[in-house]
Each structure stands twice: as C-alpha cells, then as structure tokens.
Amino acid sequence: MNNWTAAPMLIPLFTAVILIFLHNRLQLQRWISLLSSLLNAAVAIFLLYRVRTEGIQTLNMSGWAPPYGIVLVADMFAVLLVLAASIVSACCLLYSFRGIDEERERHYFYSLVHFMLAGVNGSFLTGDLFNLFVCFELMLMSSYALIVLGGTRRQFRETLHYILINVLSSTLFVASVAYLYGATGTLNLAHLSLRIAESGQSGPITVVAAMLLVVFSVKAGLFLFFWLPGSYGAPPAAISALFGALLTKVGMYALIRSFTLIFYHETAVTHTLIGIMGIATIVLGGFGAVSQTNVNRILGYNVIASIGFVSLALSVSNEDTLKGAVFYLVHDMIVKALLFLLAGILVAETGTERINKMGGVLDHSPLLSWMFLIASLAVVGIPPLGGFPGKLLIIQGSLESGEYMIAAAGVLLSLLLLYSLIKIFILGFWGKPRKPRETNWKQHPKLLWSSAPLLLLIVLLGVFAEPAMPYVSRAADILSDPSIYIQAVFKE
C-alpha cells in the first residue's frame, strides 16, 4: 500500500507524456489534464488520511533500504503541501480552458504544466538531497518553457532573467550537494541528520548550510528576489498563478526541511541569518508592493513579502511559529493563485495592467470585485479568513520567544500588504473607467467560476481552523523533533 506515496509524482508525469501525443486534440487534452489533477487531489486526500491514522508513509524504491536507495517520504507537512498544490493546479487548469489561447495550448501547455507539477510534488516527497535537485530541475525546465510560451517580447526579456538566476543557483546547488556528500558520505535526508548530529555541525558543514541557504532562498524569492516580479507577471494569468502559488513554496519547503531536519545545530548562525533575510525581504517586498502601479508586479511583490514572513517563523522555530508556518504556507498557496487568476480577469476587462488607468469594474462585474476584496483581506490576515490563524500563530510564537522585532515585522507586513491590495481595489474597481473600452463582459464569469473553489477554501480554512489544527500540529511536531522523521525512514 505504500506505493501510493509515489502516486502524486507519477500521475502528472505519465499524464504529461500522454498529452505530448495529443497536442492537436485540444478538447481531449483539456479533460485528461483536469481529470488527472482531480485524481491527484483525491490521492493526496487518501495519503493525508493514511498519514493521520498510520503515521509517516515511506517507499523504498526498488526495495533498496535507506540510505542506499531512493526513498520517498510522505509526512504530514509534505502531504498538506501536495494536496494544496493539486487543488491549485486543478483550478488553474480549469481557468486556462478559457484563459489561454489555442496557440499556446497546441504548444504543449498542458504537458508542461503536468511536468512541472511532477517536479513540485517530487520535491515535497523526496527523502534525499540529490533527488530534490532532480525534481527542482524538472520543475524549473518546465517553467522555463511555460514562461516563454507565446513568444512575446516581454516574455523573452523576463525569461532571460529567470533562467540566468536559476541556472546560477542550480550550479551552486550541485556544488553544495557534492561537498556535503564528500563530508558525510550520504545524501539521504534522515541519514544526513544522524551523521551531522553524531559528528557535530563543524565549520565546513555550516558553510555548506549557508550555501544551501542561498540556493533555496533564491528559488523561494527570499531576499534575492529582483527577478521575480517581472518574471511572474509576464506570462498569462493561469501560468502566473501556478508560479506564484507553487514555485516559491517549493524553495521555502526545502529551506524549512533542511534547517529543521539537518542544519539545526548552529541556530545562532544559520537561523539568525534567516531572520535577518526575512525582515529585509518583508521590508523590501512590502514597500515594493506599495510603490507599484502595475497589478501583476504588486502581486509579485506580495509573493515575496509573504515568503519573508514564513522565513521569520523558521528563524524562531518554536512550536507555535512552526505550526503557523505550515498553516500559512498552505493558505498562501491557495490565496496567491486566486489573486493572480482574479487579476488576470481584471486586466482582461480593463485592457491594461496599470491600476491608475482602470476603474469602473465594480459596476460591470461586482462578483469579481468582491471576490478580489475577500482574497485581499485573507492575505492580510483579517479574521475569520484563512490567513488569520497562521499569521496569529507566528506572531504569538515570536512574542513568546522574546523576538519582538520579528513580531513587529509581521505586523508591518500586514499593513503594507493591506495598503497595496486595497489600492488595487480602490483604483481598479471603483469609480469610472479612465478611458473608453470595449470588453466582452459575458465571457469572464466563466473564468470566475474556476476561481470560486479557491475562494471557498480560504474562507473554510478560517472558519474551520480548529478542525484543521490537528493536521497542522502533526506537521509541526515532525519539524520540531527530527527523530520522528528519522525513525520513520529507518523503521526503528
């Protein structure tokens, strides 16, 4: 039965291969793609149930026992993120049926999305560092093709920035992995944790930890984020939503997993550095969002600032902040996808990305307007929406640990994000249109219904936060106590 652990990675992988041979049959591609995502979500729910009732699920590929073979590990943290990724991808694919032009669809759009999803889920589930690199590259290679799909001048320009920064970080990733293997003789995450705990986190190991911190920070958009707002705003809304919801979260997942399972011995160095980077990211990302007038760039800076907030939870790493980080990450995946999808409809209706040239949308599309406002309030953490529990836990945990600067940074983040998103609502939805336009208003409600499940989820996460908390607590327990993960992998 543990073979189900590989299903969230294999289902999109096989789907992507099948869709390559159906690139001229768009209708069939659409339905196969959507059904595959729904099946993936169903498998994730099944895995969630098994982890809740039976504990961490592991799969030793080809029967090779760890640390010698490839191992997949489905703990509560990984499965929650897999489930969120599956739901987000299903909604984005449904949106793309009308939000992506046929020319892009024919150039393997659906195959590329599923290849990317296989890389995302594989990154969450893999139990060794080298295969984390492999899954990262599968995800990134798919995203390279998706970001340039359509071939506009703006996409080509942003693709160069995106590829360059990720190639450099991947090179540093390989160097870090090679050095770590040379120093410890293993790349299995659980075995690495044991080896470093036995020998101590020496100076050279701390240097490798700092190198991996840079790698994962670049991929998450933490501090070194200059490439992200333009890159995520260049492709169509369905692709931007996938990028904003999934790609940075994979980098953040790798950061949290590495610095709670492997490199947790010299917290005075590594976790202090993470905290400094988190505060800097909140300040720069938050003020970046406030200063912009381009709706997609505002949302890009919102993605950055939220990643900075999660990194603050990691820098403190007590029970409450880790629970808050898990809850906030799941919520952020859903709400960022929703915001990018709604922004895509807003841009289509107004014919511009500049909020100072919009206006009048509330009269024509009140449902879009109020959905965007609710999503904006959820990002800020207004109760009873889904952003509130995670944000409250992180700030509460920071205050309990005496980290008042971190708690203050969390409050500052809320104010900056509130201002940036309400600015979109006031300028983009209220008032009269800044210029005459002709828009097919009847087309866009069909796109709204594909976004509605995400809106429902962020409301349910807030209203039913208490029933969800045992799952979040289980995930946080594993992050707090590495021995739980190690015992599950080695069957001790």
C-alpha positions as CSV (number, residue, x, y, z in Angstrom):
1,M,0.0,0.0,0.0
2,N,3.0,2.4,0.5
3,N,3.2,2.5,-3.3
4,W,0.6,5.3,-3.1
5,T,3.4,7.5,-1.8
6,A,4.8,7.8,-5.4
7,A,1.4,8.4,-7.0
8,P,1.3,12.3,-6.6
9,M,4.6,12.4,-8.7
10,L,3.8,9.6,-11.2
11,I,0.3,10.6,-12.1
12,P,1.2,14.0,-13.5
13,L,4.4,12.5,-15.0
14,F,2.5,9.9,-17.0
15,T,-0.2,12.4,-17.9
16,A,2.4,14.8,-19.3
17,V,3.8,12.1,-21.5
18,I,0.4,11.0,-22.8
19,L,-0.6,14.6,-23.6
20,I,2.5,15.1,-25.8
21,F,0.9,12.7,-28.3
22,L,-2.4,14.5,-28.2
23,H,-1.2,18.1,-28.9
24,N,-3.6,18.6,-31.8
25,R,-6.7,17.3,-29.9
26,L,-7.3,20.2,-27.5
27,Q,-10.6,19.2,-26.1
28,L,-9.3,15.7,-25.2
29,Q,-6.1,17.3,-23.7
30,R,-8.2,19.6,-21.5
31,W,-10.3,16.9,-20.0
32,I,-7.5,14.4,-19.5
33,S,-5.4,17.2,-17.8
34,L,-8.3,18.2,-15.5
35,L,-9.2,14.7,-14.6
36,S,-5.5,13.9,-13.8
37,S,-5.3,16.9,-11.4
38,L,-8.6,15.9,-9.7
39,L,-7.2,12.3,-9.4
40,N,-4.0,13.7,-7.9
41,A,-6.0,15.7,-5.3
42,A,-8.0,12.5,-4.4
43,V,-4.8,10.6,-3.9
44,A,-3.4,13.4,-1.8
45,I,-6.5,13.2,0.4
46,F,-6.1,9.5,0.7
47,L,-2.4,9.9,1.7
48,L,-3.5,12.6,4.2
49,Y,-5.9,10.1,5.8
50,R,-3.2,7.4,6.0
51,V,-0.6,9.7,7.5
52,R,-3.2,10.8,10.0
53,T,-4.2,7.3,11.0
54,E,-1.0,5.2,10.4
55,G,1.9,7.7,10.6
56,I,4.5,8.7,8.1
57,Q,4.4,6.7,4.9
58,T,7.7,5.7,3.2
59,L,8.5,4.0,0.0
60,N,11.9,2.4,-0.7
61,M,12.3,2.4,-4.5
62,S,13.3,-1.0,-6.0
63,G,13.4,-2.4,-2.5
64,W,16.7,-0.8,-1.6
65,A,16.8,0.1,2.1
66,P,17.8,3.6,3.0
67,P,20.3,5.2,2.9
68,Y,21.5,3.2,-0.2
69,G,18.4,3.6,-2.3
70,I,15.9,6.3,-3.3
71,V,13.3,6.8,-0.6
72,L,10.0,8.8,-0.8
73,V,8.6,10.1,2.5
74,A,5.0,11.3,2.9
75,D,4.8,13.0,6.3
76,M,2.1,15.4,7.2
77,F,4.0,18.5,6.1
78,A,4.7,17.2,2.7
79,V,1.2,15.8,2.1
80,L,-0.5,19.0,3.1
81,L,1.5,20.9,0.5
82,V,0.9,18.2,-2.1
83,L,-2.8,18.5,-1.5
84,A,-2.7,22.3,-1.8
85,A,-0.7,22.0,-5.0
86,S,-3.1,19.5,-6.5
87,I,-6.1,21.7,-5.8
88,V,-4.5,24.9,-7.1
89,S,-3.3,23.2,-10.3
90,A,-6.8,21.8,-11.0
91,C,-8.4,25.3,-10.6
92,C,-5.6,26.9,-12.8
93,L,-6.1,24.2,-15.5
94,L,-9.9,24.8,-15.5
95,Y,-9.3,28.6,-15.7
96,S,-6.9,28.0,-18.6
97,F,-9.6,26.4,-20.8
98,R,-10.8,30.0,-21.5
99,G,-7.8,32.0,-20.2
100,I,-5.1,30.5,-22.5
101,D,-5.3,31.0,-26.3
102,E,-5.3,27.9,-28.5
103,E,-1.9,28.7,-30.0
104,R,-0.3,28.2,-26.5
105,E,-2.4,25.2,-25.8
106,R,-1.2,23.5,-29.0
107,H,2.5,24.1,-28.0
108,Y,2.3,21.5,-25.2
109,F,0.9,23.8,-22.5
110,Y,-0.8,21.0,-20.6
111,S,2.1,18.6,-20.8
112,L,4.4,21.3,-19.4
113,V,2.1,22.0,-16.5
114,H,2.0,18.4,-15.5
115,F,5.7,18.0,-15.9
116,M,6.1,21.0,-13.5
117,L,3.5,19.5,-11.1
118,A,5.5,16.2,-11.1
119,G,8.6,18.2,-10.1
120,V,6.7,20.1,-7.4
121,N,5.2,17.0,-5.8
122,G,8.5,15.1,-6.1
123,S,10.3,17.9,-4.3
124,F,7.8,17.7,-1.4
125,L,8.0,13.9,-1.2
126,T,11.7,13.0,-1.9
127,G,13.8,11.8,1.0
128,D,17.2,12.6,-0.3
129,L,19.0,15.8,-1.4
130,F,20.1,14.7,-4.8
131,N,16.6,13.7,-5.9
132,L,15.5,17.1,-4.5
133,F,17.8,18.6,-7.0
134,V,16.4,16.4,-9.8
135,C,12.8,17.3,-9.0
136,F,13.8,21.0,-8.8
137,E,15.3,20.8,-12.3
138,L,12.2,19.0,-13.7
139,M,10.1,21.8,-12.2
140,L,12.4,24.6,-13.5
141,M,12.8,23.2,-17.0
142,S,9.0,23.1,-17.4
143,S,8.7,26.6,-16.0
144,Y,11.3,27.9,-18.5
145,A,9.1,26.7,-21.3
146,L,5.9,27.9,-19.7
147,I,7.2,31.4,-19.0
148,V,8.2,31.9,-22.7
149,L,5.2,30.2,-24.2
150,G,3.6,32.6,-26.6
151,G,6.8,34.3,-27.6
152,T,6.1,38.0,-26.7
153,R,9.0,40.4,-26.4
154,R,8.2,40.9,-22.7
155,Q,8.3,37.2,-22.1
156,F,11.6,36.7,-23.8
157,R,13.1,39.6,-21.8
158,E,11.9,38.2,-18.4
159,T,12.8,34.6,-19.4
160,L,16.5,35.6,-19.7
161,H,16.5,37.0,-16.1
162,Y,14.6,34.0,-14.8
163,I,16.8,31.3,-16.5
164,L,20.0,33.1,-15.6
165,I,19.3,33.4,-11.9
166,N,18.0,29.8,-11.6
167,V,20.9,28.3,-13.6
168,L,23.4,30.0,-11.3
169,S,21.5,28.8,-8.2
170,S,21.3,25.3,-9.6
171,T,25.1,25.3,-10.1
172,L,25.6,26.3,-6.5
173,F,23.2,23.5,-5.5
174,V,25.2,20.9,-7.3
175,A,28.4,22.2,-5.7
176,S,26.8,22.1,-2.2
177,V,25.5,18.6,-2.7
178,A,28.9,17.3,-3.9
179,Y,30.7,18.9,-0.9
180,L,28.1,17.6,1.6
181,Y,28.4,14.0,0.2
182,G,32.2,14.2,0.4
183,A,32.0,15.4,4.0
184,T,29.3,12.9,5.2
185,G,29.2,10.1,2.7
186,T,25.4,10.3,2.3
187,L,22.6,12.4,0.8
188,N,19.6,10.8,2.4
189,L,18.0,13.5,4.5
190,A,17.4,11.3,7.6
191,H,20.9,9.8,7.3
192,L,22.4,13.3,6.9
193,S,20.6,14.4,10.1
194,L,22.1,11.4,12.0
195,R,25.7,11.9,10.6
196,I,25.8,15.6,11.4
197,A,24.3,15.1,14.8
198,E,26.9,12.5,15.6
199,S,29.9,14.4,14.3
200,G,28.7,17.9,15.1
201,Q,27.9,20.8,12.8
202,S,31.5,21.8,12.1
203,G,32.6,25.0,10.4
204,P,32.8,23.4,6.9
205,I,29.3,21.9,7.3
206,T,28.0,25.3,8.4
207,V,29.5,26.8,5.2
208,V,27.6,24.2,3.2
209,A,24.4,25.1,5.1
210,A,25.0,28.7,4.2
211,M,25.4,27.7,0.5
212,L,22.2,25.8,0.5
213,L,20.5,28.7,2.3
214,V,21.5,30.9,-0.6
215,V,20.2,28.3,-3.1
216,F,16.9,27.8,-1.5
217,S,16.5,31.5,-0.8
218,V,16.9,32.3,-4.5
219,K,14.4,29.7,-5.5
220,A,11.9,30.9,-2.9
221,G,12.4,34.6,-3.7
222,L,13.8,35.3,-0.2
223,F,15.9,38.4,-0.2
224,L,17.5,37.8,-3.7
225,F,14.2,38.4,-5.5
226,F,14.9,41.1,-8.1
227,W,14.0,38.7,-10.9
228,L,10.6,37.6,-9.5
229,P,8.0,40.4,-10.0
230,G,8.7,40.8,-13.7
231,S,9.1,37.1,-14.4
232,Y,5.8,36.1,-12.7
233,G,3.9,38.9,-14.4
234,A,5.0,38.2,-18.0
235,P,3.0,35.1,-18.8
236,P,-0.8,34.7,-18.9
237,A,-2.7,34.7,-15.6
238,A,-3.1,30.9,-15.4
239,I,0.7,30.4,-15.6
240,S,1.4,33.3,-13.3
241,A,-1.0,31.8,-10.7
242,L,0.8,28.4,-10.9
243,F,4.2,30.1,-10.5
244,G,3.1,32.4,-7.6
245,A,1.4,29.5,-5.8
246,L,3.9,26.7,-6.3
247,L,7.4,27.6,-7.3
248,T,8.4,29.8,-4.4
249,K,6.7,27.4,-2.0
250,V,9.0,24.6,-3.1
251,G,12.0,26.7,-2.3
252,M,10.5,27.6,1.1
253,Y,9.7,23.9,1.8
254,A,13.3,22.9,1.0
255,L,14.5,25.7,3.3
256,I,12.3,24.6,6.2
257,R,13.0,20.9,5.7
258,S,16.8,21.4,5.6
259,F,17.0,23.7,8.6
260,T,14.7,21.7,10.9
261,L,16.0,18.3,10.0
262,I,19.7,18.6,9.1
263,F,21.2,22.0,9.9
264,Y,19.6,22.8,13.3
265,H,22.6,22.7,15.5
266,E,24.2,26.2,14.9
267,T,21.0,28.2,15.1
268,A,22.9,31.3,16.3
269,V,24.4,31.5,12.8
270,T,22.0,30.0,10.3
271,H,18.7,30.9,11.9
272,T,19.8,34.4,12.8
273,L,20.8,34.9,9.2
274,I,17.4,33.5,8.0
275,G,15.7,36.0,10.4
276,I,17.7,39.0,9.0
277,M,16.9,37.9,5.4
278,G,13.2,37.5,6.3
279,I,12.9,41.0,7.8
280,A,14.8,42.5,4.8
281,T,12.5,40.7,2.4
282,I,9.4,41.9,4.2
283,V,10.5,45.5,4.2
284,L,11.8,45.5,0.5
285,G,8.9,43.3,-0.7
286,G,6.2,45.2,1.2
287,F,7.4,48.7,0.1
288,G,7.9,47.3,-3.4
289,A,4.3,46.3,-3.5
290,V,3.2,49.7,-2.2
291,S,5.2,51.6,-4.8
292,Q,4.0,49.8,-7.8
293,T,1.1,50.7,-10.1
294,N,1.2,47.5,-12.2
295,V,-1.2,45.0,-10.8
296,N,0.9,41.9,-11.6
297,R,4.0,43.4,-10.2
298,I,2.1,44.3,-7.0
299,L,1.1,40.7,-6.6
300,G,4.7,39.6,-7.4
301,Y,6.0,41.7,-4.5
302,N,3.2,40.3,-2.3
303,V,4.5,36.8,-3.1
304,I,8.0,37.9,-2.0
305,A,6.8,39.6,1.2
306,S,4.8,36.5,2.3
307,I,7.9,34.3,1.8
308,G,9.8,36.6,4.1
309,F,7.1,36.2,6.7
310,V,7.3,32.4,6.6
311,S,11.1,32.6,7.0
312,L,10.6,34.6,10.2
313,A,8.7,31.6,11.6
314,L,11.7,29.3,10.6
315,S,14.2,31.7,12.3
316,V,12.3,31.3,15.6
317,S,11.4,27.6,15.2
318,N,9.3,27.1,18.3
319,E,6.0,25.1,18.4
320,D,3.7,28.0,17.6
321,T,5.8,29.5,14.8
322,L,6.2,26.2,13.1
323,K,2.5,25.5,13.2
324,G,1.9,29.0,11.9
325,A,4.4,28.4,9.1
326,V,2.7,25.2,7.9
327,F,-0.8,26.8,8.1
328,Y,0.3,30.0,6.4
329,L,2.1,28.2,3.6
330,V,-0.9,26.1,2.7
331,H,-3.1,29.1,2.8
332,D,-0.7,31.2,0.8
333,M,-0.5,28.7,-2.0
334,I,-4.3,28.9,-2.4
335,V,-4.8,32.7,-2.0
336,K,-1.9,33.7,-4.2
337,A,-3.2,31.5,-7.0
338,L,-6.7,33.1,-6.5
339,L,-5.3,36.6,-6.6
340,F,-3.3,36.1,-9.9
341,L,-6.4,34.5,-11.5
342,L,-8.7,37.3,-10.5
343,A,-6.0,39.9,-11.6
344,G,-6.0,38.2,-15.0
345,I,-9.7,38.7,-15.3
346,L,-9.3,42.3,-14.1
347,V,-6.6,43.0,-16.8
348,A,-8.7,41.4,-19.5
349,E,-11.8,43.5,-18.6
350,T,-9.9,46.8,-18.4
351,G,-7.4,46.2,-21.2
352,T,-4.4,47.4,-19.0
353,E,-2.2,46.3,-16.1
354,R,-1.9,49.8,-14.8
355,I,-4.3,50.4,-11.9
356,N,-4.3,54.2,-12.4
357,K,-5.8,53.5,-15.9
358,M,-8.5,51.2,-14.7
359,G,-11.8,51.9,-12.8
360,G,-15.5,51.1,-13.2
361,V,-15.1,47.3,-12.9
362,L,-17.4,47.2,-9.8
363,D,-20.4,48.4,-11.9
364,H,-19.9,45.7,-14.6
365,S,-18.5,42.8,-12.5
366,P,-19.5,43.1,-8.8
367,L,-18.7,39.4,-8.2
368,L,-15.1,39.8,-9.4
369,S,-14.8,42.9,-7.3
370,W,-15.9,41.3,-4.0
371,M,-14.0,38.1,-4.7
372,F,-10.8,40.2,-5.1
373,L,-11.6,42.1,-1.9
374,I,-12.1,39.0,0.2
375,A,-8.9,37.4,-1.2
376,S,-7.0,40.6,-0.3
377,L,-8.3,40.6,3.3
378,A,-7.4,36.9,3.5
379,V,-3.8,37.7,2.5
380,V,-3.6,40.4,5.2
381,G,-5.0,38.0,7.8
382,I,-8.3,39.6,8.6
383,P,-10.5,37.1,10.6
384,P,-12.3,34.9,10.0
385,L,-10.5,34.2,6.8
386,G,-7.7,31.7,6.3
387,G,-4.8,34.0,6.6
388,F,-5.5,34.8,10.2
389,P,-4.7,31.6,12.1
390,G,-1.2,31.1,10.6
391,K,-0.3,34.8,11.0
392,L,-1.5,34.8,14.6
393,L,0.5,31.7,15.5
394,I,3.7,33.1,14.0
395,I,3.4,36.5,15.8
396,Q,2.3,34.8,19.0
397,G,5.2,32.4,18.9
398,S,7.6,35.2,18.2
399,L,6.4,37.2,21.2
400,E,6.7,34.1,23.5
401,S,10.3,33.7,22.4
402,G,11.1,37.4,23.0
403,E,11.6,38.1,19.3
404,Y,9.8,41.4,19.3
405,M,11.5,42.6,16.2
406,I,10.1,39.6,14.3
407,A,6.6,40.2,15.6
408,A,6.8,43.8,14.6
409,A,7.9,42.8,11.1
410,G,4.8,40.6,10.9
411,V,2.5,43.5,11.8
412,L,4.3,45.8,9.4
413,L,3.8,43.2,6.6
414,S,0.1,43.2,7.2
415,L,-0.1,46.9,6.9
416,L,1.9,47.1,3.8
417,L,0.1,44.3,2.0
418,L,-3.3,45.8,3.1
419,Y,-2.3,49.1,1.6
420,S,-1.0,47.6,-1.7
421,L,-4.1,45.4,-2.3
422,I,-6.7,47.9,-1.2
423,K,-5.0,50.4,-3.6
424,I,-5.8,47.9,-6.4
425,F,-9.4,47.7,-5.2
426,I,-9.9,51.4,-5.0
427,L,-8.3,52.4,-8.2
428,G,-9.1,49.3,-10.2
429,F,-12.7,48.6,-9.2
430,W,-14.2,51.8,-8.0
431,G,-15.0,55.0,-9.9
432,K,-15.4,55.4,-13.7
433,P,-13.3,53.9,-16.4
434,R,-10.2,56.1,-17.1
435,K,-10.7,55.6,-20.9
436,P,-13.4,54.2,-23.2
437,R,-13.1,50.5,-23.9
438,E,-14.9,47.6,-25.5
439,T,-14.9,44.4,-23.4
440,N,-16.8,41.1,-23.6
441,W,-18.2,41.2,-20.1
442,K,-20.2,38.0,-20.6
443,Q,-17.0,35.8,-21.1
444,H,-15.4,36.5,-17.8
445,P,-18.0,35.0,-15.4
446,K,-16.9,31.6,-16.8
447,L,-13.4,32.3,-15.6
448,L,-14.7,33.4,-12.2
449,W,-16.3,30.0,-11.5
450,S,-13.0,28.3,-12.0
451,S,-11.6,30.5,-9.3
452,A,-14.5,30.1,-6.9
453,P,-13.3,26.9,-5.2
454,L,-10.1,28.7,-4.1
455,L,-12.2,31.5,-2.6
456,L,-14.3,28.9,-0.8
457,L,-11.2,27.2,0.6
458,I,-9.7,30.3,2.1
459,V,-13.0,31.0,3.8
460,L,-13.2,27.4,5.1
461,L,-9.6,27.5,6.3
462,G,-10.5,30.4,8.5
463,V,-13.9,29.3,9.7
464,F,-12.8,25.7,10.4
465,A,-9.3,26.4,11.5
466,E,-9.8,24.4,14.7
467,P,-10.6,21.0,13.0
468,A,-7.6,21.6,10.7
469,M,-5.2,22.3,13.5
470,P,-4.5,18.6,14.5
471,Y,-3.1,18.1,11.0
472,V,-1.0,21.3,11.2
473,S,0.2,20.3,14.7
474,R,1.3,16.9,13.4
475,A,3.3,18.5,10.7
476,A,4.9,21.0,13.2
477,D,5.7,18.1,15.6
478,I,7.8,16.4,12.8
479,L,9.6,19.7,12.1
480,S,10.3,20.3,15.8
481,D,11.6,16.7,16.5
482,P,13.8,15.3,13.7
483,S,13.8,11.9,15.4
484,I,10.2,11.3,14.3
485,Y,11.2,11.6,10.6
486,I,14.4,9.6,11.1
487,Q,12.6,6.7,12.8
488,A,10.0,6.6,10.0
489,V,12.7,6.4,7.3
490,F,14.8,3.7,9.0
491,K,11.9,1.9,10.6
492,E,13.4,2.0,14.0
